[in-house]
Amino acid sequence: MAIRNIVKDGDEILRKTCRTQMTFDDRLATVLDDMIETMYAADGVGLAAPQVGILRRYCVIDIGNGVIELVNPVIEETEGEQIEQEGCLSYPGEYGDTRRPQKVTVRAQDRTGKSFTVTGEGLMARALCHEIDHLDGVIFKDRLVK
């Protein structure tokens, strides 16, 4: 495993839409392992592929309950609303209140291509939305509450 460089504010890759991940192989597994190590080294709770310079639809999240890997994630259902402070590893030192769903259900694939769903509430819902936004070129500052 290796720690990768995290793309920072100003890099246009953060505003691009990612492509679907079609192959589930050792290369994907290696990148996911590197992303997990990078996220932990940066004291983050999530990291999306474009944040390490890869325009593919996958991300990793760990809010303290163990890592979840999401390949080709799609938000299936949302419920409620929360407004909380949010930050991002690509925008160090920047924070702001964002509006997110209180509860989110996401359909995704794991590193082998097997489909699954995950439902998160509170911080997990926020993290799921934040990382999936990255895959569509949306950053947390786009969601700031005025």
C-alpha positions as CSV (number, residue, x, y, z in Angstrom):
1,M,0.0,0.0,0.0
2,A,1.0,3.6,-0.6
3,I,0.0,7.0,0.5
4,R,-1.2,9.0,-2.5
5,N,-1.1,12.8,-3.0
6,I,-4.5,14.4,-2.3
7,V,-5.6,16.8,-5.1
8,K,-6.2,20.3,-3.6
9,D,-8.4,23.3,-4.4
10,G,-7.8,24.7,-7.8
11,D,-7.2,21.3,-9.6
12,E,-9.9,21.0,-12.3
13,I,-10.2,17.3,-11.8
14,L,-12.3,18.1,-8.7
15,R,-15.0,19.5,-11.0
16,K,-15.2,16.6,-13.5
17,T,-17.7,13.8,-13.6
18,C,-16.2,10.3,-13.1
19,R,-16.6,7.3,-15.4
20,T,-18.1,4.0,-14.3
21,Q,-15.7,1.5,-13.0
22,M,-16.0,-1.5,-15.3
23,T,-13.2,-3.8,-14.2
24,F,-12.8,-5.4,-10.8
25,D,-9.2,-6.6,-10.7
26,D,-6.0,-6.4,-8.7
27,R,-5.4,-2.8,-9.9
28,L,-8.7,-1.6,-8.4
29,A,-7.9,-3.4,-5.2
30,T,-4.5,-1.8,-5.0
31,V,-6.0,1.7,-5.6
32,L,-8.7,1.1,-2.9
33,D,-6.1,0.0,-0.4
34,D,-3.9,3.1,-1.2
35,M,-7.0,5.3,-0.8
36,I,-7.8,3.8,2.6
37,E,-4.2,4.3,3.8
38,T,-4.2,7.9,2.4
39,M,-7.5,8.7,4.1
40,Y,-6.2,7.5,7.5
41,A,-2.9,9.3,7.1
42,A,-4.8,12.5,6.5
43,D,-7.2,12.0,9.4
44,G,-10.2,11.9,7.1
45,V,-13.5,10.0,7.2
46,G,-13.8,9.7,3.4
47,L,-11.9,9.9,0.2
48,A,-13.1,9.7,-3.4
49,A,-11.1,8.6,-6.5
50,P,-10.9,12.1,-8.1
51,Q,-9.2,13.4,-4.9
52,V,-6.3,11.1,-5.7
53,G,-6.4,12.1,-9.4
54,I,-8.5,9.2,-10.8
55,L,-11.7,9.9,-12.7
56,R,-13.5,6.7,-11.7
57,R,-16.7,6.2,-9.6
58,Y,-15.4,4.8,-6.3
59,C,-14.7,6.0,-2.8
60,V,-13.9,4.9,0.7
61,I,-15.5,5.9,4.0
62,D,-14.7,5.2,7.7
63,I,-16.6,7.2,10.3
64,G,-15.1,5.1,13.0
65,N,-17.0,1.8,12.5
66,G,-14.7,0.3,9.9
67,V,-14.0,1.1,6.3
68,I,-16.7,0.8,3.6
69,E,-15.6,0.7,-0.1
70,L,-18.2,1.9,-2.6
71,V,-17.7,1.2,-6.3
72,N,-20.2,2.8,-8.7
73,P,-22.4,4.1,-5.9
74,V,-25.9,5.5,-6.5
75,I,-28.1,7.2,-4.0
76,E,-31.4,5.2,-4.0
77,E,-33.3,7.0,-1.2
78,T,-33.0,9.9,1.1
79,E,-35.0,11.0,4.2
80,G,-35.1,14.0,6.4
81,E,-32.6,16.9,6.6
82,Q,-29.6,17.9,8.6
83,I,-27.5,21.0,8.6
84,E,-24.0,20.5,10.0
85,Q,-20.4,21.7,9.6
86,E,-18.5,20.0,6.8
87,G,-14.9,20.1,5.6
88,C,-12.9,18.3,2.9
89,L,-9.3,16.8,2.6
90,S,-9.0,18.7,-0.8
91,Y,-9.9,22.0,0.9
92,P,-7.7,21.9,4.1
93,G,-8.8,24.3,6.8
94,E,-12.0,25.3,5.1
95,Y,-15.3,24.4,6.8
96,G,-19.0,25.4,6.4
97,D,-22.5,24.4,7.2
98,T,-24.1,22.2,4.6
99,R,-27.6,20.8,4.1
100,R,-27.7,17.0,3.6
101,P,-30.3,14.3,4.1
102,Q,-30.5,12.8,7.6
103,K,-30.7,9.3,6.2
104,V,-29.4,7.9,2.9
105,T,-29.6,4.5,1.2
106,V,-26.9,3.8,-1.4
107,R,-26.5,0.9,-3.8
108,A,-22.9,0.1,-4.8
109,Q,-20.5,-2.6,-5.7
110,D,-17.6,-3.9,-3.6
111,R,-14.0,-4.4,-4.9
112,T,-15.0,-7.8,-6.5
113,G,-18.1,-6.4,-8.3
114,K,-20.7,-7.8,-5.9
115,S,-23.7,-5.4,-5.4
116,F,-24.8,-4.3,-2.0
117,T,-26.8,-1.6,-0.3
118,V,-25.8,0.5,2.7
119,T,-28.0,2.8,4.8
120,G,-26.4,5.6,6.8
121,E,-27.8,8.2,9.2
122,G,-26.3,11.4,10.6
123,L,-22.5,11.5,9.9
124,M,-22.6,8.4,7.8
125,A,-25.4,9.9,5.6
126,R,-23.3,13.1,5.3
127,A,-20.1,11.2,4.4
128,L,-22.0,9.1,1.7
129,C,-23.4,12.2,0.1
130,H,-20.1,14.1,0.3
131,E,-18.1,11.4,-1.3
132,I,-20.7,10.6,-4.0
133,D,-20.9,14.3,-4.8
134,H,-17.1,14.2,-5.6
135,L,-17.8,11.6,-8.2
136,D,-20.0,14.1,-10.0
137,G,-17.7,17.1,-9.7
138,V,-19.6,18.6,-6.8
139,I,-17.8,19.9,-3.8
140,F,-19.0,20.6,-0.3
141,K,-18.8,24.4,-0.9
142,D,-21.5,24.0,-3.5
143,R,-23.8,22.8,-0.7
144,L,-23.1,25.6,1.8
145,V,-26.1,27.1,3.6
146,K,-26.1,30.8,3.2
